[in-house]
Amino acid sequence: MQLEIRGLEKLSFRERQVVALKEMGKSNEEVARQLGLSPSSVATLYHRARSKGYQVVLVIPAEILGLPETGEGE
């Protein structure tokens, strides 16, 4: 399983860091601790990044879902 974030070019470096960690399920407090920021700064950066319109796409291989691979069953 992969997490793909589209539109990262619209974000600052720090916004990219925050988005990646938040989209992996980390709390503001966990992100703040990891990046050496305050939780309120994390919230601000995340809100700013969301307003710039990035998209998160979850890529799940067909076999994990129990689906035939492309080309099979046709």
C-alpha positions in Angstrom: 0.0 0.0 0.0 1.3 3.5 -0.9 0.2 7.0 -0.1 0.6 9.4 -2.9 0.2 13.1 -2.4 -0.6 15.1 -5.5 0.0 18.8 -5.8 3.0 19.0 -3.5 4.7 21.5 -5.8 2.2 24.0 -4.5 3.4 23.6 -0.9 6.4 25.0 1.0 9.0 22.5 2.3 7.6 22.7 5.9 4.0 22.3 4.7 5.1 19.2 2.8 6.7 17.8 6.0 3.5 18.5 8.0 1.2 17.1 5.3 3.2 13.9 5.0 3.1 13.2 8.7 -0.5 14.2 9.2 -1.7 12.1 6.3 0.1 9.1 7.9 -2.2 9.6 10.9 0.0 11.5 13.3 -1.5 14.0 15.7 -0.5 17.7 15.8 1.4 17.0 19.0 3.3 14.1 17.4 4.2 16.1 14.3 5.2 19.1 16.5 7.5 16.9 18.6 9.1 15.3 15.5 9.7 18.6 13.7 10.5 20.8 16.7 7.4 23.0 16.2 4.5 24.0 18.5 1.2 22.1 17.9 -0.4 25.4 16.9 2.3 25.9 14.2 1.5 22.5 12.9 -2.2 23.3 12.8 -1.5 26.5 10.9 0.8 24.8 8.4 -1.7 22.0 7.8 -4.6 24.4 7.3 -2.5 26.5 4.9 -1.5 23.4 2.9 -5.1 22.2 2.7 -6.2 25.6 1.4 -3.7 25.2 -1.5 -5.5 22.1 -2.7 -3.3 19.0 -2.6 -4.8 15.6 -3.0 -4.1 12.3 -1.2 -4.4 9.1 -3.2 -4.1 5.7 -1.6 -2.6 3.1 -3.9 -3.6 -0.5 -3.0 -2.3 -3.4 -5.0 -5.1 -5.6 -6.5 -3.9 -8.7 -4.7 -4.4 -7.1 -1.3 -8.1 -6.5 -2.2 -8.4 -10.1 -3.6 -8.9 -8.9 -7.1 -7.3 -10.5 -10.2 -4.4 -8.7 -11.7 -4.9 -6.6 -14.8 -5.5 -8.7 -17.9 -6.8 -11.7 -16.0 -10.4 -12.8 -16.5 -11.0 -10.9 -19.7 
